[in-house]
């Protein structure tokens, strides 16, 4: 039996602003942007190469905007990934390294969406 994580709800205050951020700055692909009347709208986007998407919208139950913290986007080349996002106008923290004796190095670079939901680019070096 497979248990696949394929969708993570992200609480936001402004659906259009969030869509613009995730599509234009983060480079996520828009899978759906669907409304039922004026009270319900759902936008689903997927990071490049990912099997897991995010969704946000109007009329969706969920936490407070900014309450989703430390979602990880795993990349092969964190410097290139960071440069790509910075090139699109995002504020991305400098790359930090964590290491432990006998373990592969792990590199992180953090950023946030306009509501304060936080993300981390992560690269694990080959051991």
QUIKA-V366384 format. One record per backbone hydrogen bond with DSSP energy under -1.0 kcal/mol. CO is the residue of the C=O (numbers start at 0). NH is the residue of the N-H. Records with the same first field share a line. If there is no record, write none. Layout:
CO: NH, NH
This chain:
5: 52
7: 54
10: 65
13: 17
14: 18
15: 19
16: 20
17: 21
18: 22
19: 23
20: 24, 25
21: 27
28: 45
31: 43
33: 41
39: 35
40: 57
41: 33
42: 55
43: 30, 31
44: 53
45: 28
46: 49
52: 7
53: 44
54: 9
55: 42
57: 40
63: 66
67: 117
70: 119
72: 121
76: 80
77: 81
78: 82
79: 83
80: 84
81: 85
82: 86
84: 89
85: 88
95: 107
97: 105
99: 102
104: 124
105: 97
106: 122
107: 95
108: 120
109: 92
110: 118
112: 115
116: 112
117: 70
118: 110
119: 72
120: 108
121: 74
122: 106
